Amino acid sequence: MDFREYQEQALKTDRVPTKSGDGIIVPLLGLVGEAGSLLTEYKKHLRDGDAHKLFKDAIAEELGDLLWYVANVASKFDLDLEKIAKVNIEKCRARWGWRDSVQTGVSATGYIFDREFPENECLPRQFIVEITEFNQDNSVKMRAFIDGQQIGNDLSDNSYSSDGYRFHDIFHLSYVAVLGWSPVIRSNLKLKRKSNPRIDEVEDGGRAIAIEEGVSALVFSYAKDHNFLEGVAALDYQLLKTIKNMSSHLEVARCSLGDWEKAILAGYEVWRKVEKYRGGTVVVDSDTHSITYAQK
């Protein structure tokens, strides 16, 4: 039996078949009640241990009742339970699938948003960035170099306290490595896709750059409250959803929540080392979707 057939069969046993009033509130209350019954059975298991001989049967029954109410709520709102299940699996894969590829050693497909553009408008697949720190005008600043040439501007923390935000270009580099995307780095390297004026305006223009900088600042604020993500294995779902919504009109919208999570965690792993040693060498490899650090 598939979900669609189950939903049809379950609907035939509905005692309050209306799609308004009690017909809506009864299954919603049923979900809450059955969730409570499920917890009650587990409480008995904790209390009685192996003496609760019918534990698995009771759990199966409660899960079945929950499924009935889920199907009924879906029917009352004219939703297809089969489609709901498929969308949920896709959501879970997008959120957590990258971890499976890491654990199994299977490389992710990755994204190449400039595949059809001339070489002089493409982000390099591998490059090395040298990060240095210096003092100027009573301010601590950083510079980044590729092949001896400075990229971007001198950056300070722009803060009353020293919090290491001057090294935030690391986050943009991690977006290049994992997502294949960064209007900021593309601008710094003078790789804007001018051969397509529309792409140049929308994907590589000022608004896209501002959005990327906004994402970096948003995540940094979150990271400061979570020990700069040291020891953190998963990011807040709403944070990732906000990032997706901020960039939903851009090409990077193809990247999943899991892709963003991987890029952010990888970037902060390198950022913590750069901040600790006040600089160093950062290796960006878009082919392996990785960003790594080597102390100078």
C-alpha positions in Angstrom: 0.0 0.0 0.0 1.4 3.4 -0.9 0.6 6.7 0.7 -2.0 7.7 -1.8 -4.0 4.5 -1.4 -3.7 4.7 2.4 -5.0 8.3 2.3 -8.0 7.2 0.2 -8.8 4.3 2.5 -8.4 6.3 5.7 -10.8 9.0 4.4 -13.5 6.4 4.1 -13.4 5.8 7.9 -13.7 9.6 8.7 -16.6 10.2 11.2 -16.4 14.0 10.7 -15.9 14.4 6.9 -16.6 18.1 6.6 -13.8 20.4 5.6 -14.6 23.2 8.1 -15.4 23.6 11.7 -15.2 20.3 13.6 -14.1 18.5 10.5 -10.8 20.4 10.8 -10.3 20.7 14.5 -11.0 17.0 15.3 -8.0 15.6 13.4 -5.8 18.4 14.6 -6.7 17.6 18.2 -6.3 14.0 17.3 -2.6 14.6 16.3 -1.9 16.2 19.7 -3.7 13.4 21.6 -2.0 10.6 19.8 1.4 12.2 20.2 0.6 12.3 23.9 -0.4 8.6 23.9 2.9 7.7 22.2 4.8 9.5 24.9 2.7 7.6 27.5 3.7 4.3 26.1 7.4 5.3 26.2 7.0 6.4 29.8 5.6 2.9 30.6 8.7 1.4 28.9 11.0 3.6 30.9 9.2 2.6 34.1 8.6 -1.1 33.5 11.5 -2.0 31.2 11.2 -5.5 29.7 8.0 -6.1 31.8 6.2 -3.9 29.3 5.9 -6.9 26.9 3.6 -5.1 24.4 5.8 -2.0 24.1 6.5 -2.4 20.3 2.9 -3.4 19.5 1.6 -0.3 21.4 4.1 2.0 19.7 3.1 0.6 16.3 -0.6 1.2 17.1 0.0 4.8 18.2 2.1 5.5 15.1 -0.7 4.1 13.0 -3.2 6.4 14.7 -0.9 9.3 14.1 -0.6 8.4 10.5 -4.4 8.3 10.2 -4.7 11.8 11.5 -1.9 13.1 9.3 -3.7 11.6 6.3 -7.0 13.1 7.4 -5.5 16.6 7.9 -4.0 16.3 4.5 -7.3 15.3 3.0 -9.2 18.2 4.7 -6.8 20.7 3.1 -6.9 18.9 -0.3 -3.3 17.8 -0.1 -1.8 14.6 -1.5 0.0 12.6 1.2 2.2 10.9 -1.4 3.4 14.3 -2.7 3.9 15.5 0.9 6.1 12.4 1.6 8.2 13.0 -1.6 8.7 16.7 -0.9 9.8 15.9 2.7 12.4 13.4 1.5 13.7 15.9 -1.0 13.9 18.5 1.8 15.8 16.0 4.1 18.2 15.1 1.3 18.9 18.8 0.6 19.5 19.5 4.3 21.5 16.4 5.2 22.6 14.7 2.0 26.1 16.3 1.9 27.0 14.5 5.1 26.4 11.1 3.4 28.7 12.1 0.6 31.4 13.0 3.1 31.0 9.8 5.1 31.0 7.6 2.0 33.8 9.5 0.2 31.6 10.3 -2.7 32.2 13.8 -4.1 29.2 16.1 -4.5 28.3 17.2 -8.0 29.0 20.8 -7.3 27.9 23.9 -9.2 29.7 25.7 -12.0 27.7 28.8 -12.7 30.1 30.2 -15.3 30.6 27.1 -17.3 29.4 28.7 -20.6 31.5 31.9 -20.2 34.9 32.8 -21.5 37.9 31.7 -19.4 38.6 35.4 -18.4 35.1 35.5 -16.8 35.3 32.2 -14.9 36.3 31.7 -11.3 39.5 29.7 -11.0 38.9 26.1 -10.0 42.0 26.1 -7.7 43.9 29.0 -6.2 46.0 29.9 -3.1 45.4 33.0 -1.1 48.0 34.5 1.3 46.4 36.3 4.3 48.5 38.9 6.2 47.8 41.2 9.1 49.3 44.6 9.8 48.7 47.7 12.0 47.8 51.1 10.5 46.4 54.2 12.1 45.8 52.4 15.4 43.8 49.8 13.6 44.5 46.1 12.9 43.9 45.3 9.3 44.3 42.4 6.9 45.3 42.0 3.2 44.8 39.1 0.9 47.1 38.2 -2.0 47.0 35.8 -5.0 50.3 35.3 -6.8 51.7 38.4 -5.0 48.8 40.6 -6.2 46.5 42.1 -3.6 42.8 41.2 -4.0 40.1 43.5 -2.6 40.8 46.2 -0.1 42.5 46.4 3.3 39.9 45.3 5.8 39.5 46.1 9.5 36.9 44.7 11.9 34.8 47.9 11.6 34.0 47.3 15.3 34.7 48.8 18.7 36.1 45.5 19.7 38.5 43.2 17.9 36.4 40.2 16.8 38.3 39.0 13.7 35.7 40.1 11.2 38.6 41.6 9.2 39.2 38.1 8.0 35.7 37.6 6.7 36.9 37.2 3.1 37.5 33.6 4.2 33.7 33.1 4.1 33.5 34.4 0.5 36.3 32.0 -0.4 34.4 29.1 1.1 31.4 30.0 -1.0 33.6 29.8 -4.0 35.0 26.4 -2.9 31.7 24.7 -2.0 29.0 26.6 -3.8 30.9 27.7 -6.9 29.6 31.2 -6.2 30.7 34.6 -4.8 29.9 37.9 -6.5 32.4 39.5 -4.0 35.3 37.3 -5.0 34.3 37.6 -8.7 34.4 41.4 -8.4 37.7 41.4 -6.5 39.3 39.2 -9.2 37.7 41.2 -12.0 35.9 38.2 -13.3 32.5 39.7 -13.8 30.6 38.2 -16.7 30.4 41.3 -18.8 29.8 39.2 -22.0 26.2 38.8 -20.8 25.0 42.2 -19.6 22.0 40.8 -17.8 24.1 38.3 -15.9 26.6 41.0 -15.1 23.8 43.2 -13.8 21.8 40.7 -11.7 24.3 38.0 -10.7 27.5 39.9 -10.5 26.1 43.4 -9.7 25.9 45.5 -6.5 22.8 44.0 -5.2 24.2 40.4 -5.3 27.4 41.6 -3.7 25.4 43.3 -0.9 23.4 40.1 -0.4 26.5 38.0 0.0 28.0 40.5 2.4 24.7 40.5 4.3 24.8 36.7 4.5 28.4 36.8 5.9 27.4 39.4 8.5 24.3 37.5 9.5 26.2 34.2 9.9 29.0 36.0 11.8 26.5 37.3 14.3 25.1 33.8 14.8 28.6 32.3 15.0 29.7 34.8 17.7 26.9 33.4 19.9 28.0 29.8 19.2 31.8 29.9 19.9 32.4 30.7 16.3 31.1 27.3 15.4 33.9 25.4 17.0 32.5 21.9 17.8 29.3 22.8 16.0 28.2 20.1 13.6 24.8 21.4 12.4 23.5 25.0 11.9 20.1 26.3 12.9 17.5 25.4 10.3 15.9 28.9 10.3 19.3 30.5 9.8 19.8 28.4 6.6 16.2 29.1 5.5 16.8 32.9 5.9 20.0 32.6 3.8 18.0 30.7 1.1 15.3 33.4 1.1 17.8 36.2 0.9 19.4 34.7 -2.3 16.3 33.1 -3.8 16.4 35.2 -7.0 20.1 34.5 -7.7 21.8 31.5 -9.4 23.0 30.3 -6.0 19.3 29.4 -5.2 20.2 26.0 -6.9 22.3 25.2 -3.9 20.6 23.4 -1.1 20.5 24.1 2.6 23.1 21.4 3.1 25.4 23.0 0.6 25.2 26.3 2.5 25.8 24.5 5.8 28.8 22.8 4.4 30.2 26.0 3.0 29.7 27.9 6.3 31.1 25.2 8.5 34.2 24.8 6.2 34.7 28.5 6.1 34.6 28.9 9.8 37.0 26.0 10.3 39.6 27.9 8.2 38.6 31.3 9.7 39.3 30.2 13.3 42.8 29.2 12.2 43.5 32.4 10.3 42.2 34.4 13.3 44.3 32.4 15.7 47.6 32.7 13.8 46.8 36.2 12.4 47.1 35.1 8.8 48.3 32.2 6.8 47.7 30.4 3.5 44.3 29.4 2.3 43.8 26.8 -0.4 40.6 26.9 -2.4 39.7 23.9 -4.5 36.3 24.0 -6.3 36.9 20.6 -7.9 36.9 18.9 -4.4 34.6 21.5 -2.9 37.1 22.2 -0.2 38.9 25.1 1.5 41.9 24.4 3.7 44.5 26.2 5.8 48.3 26.1 6.0 50.0 28.2 8.7 52.5 30.7 7.2 
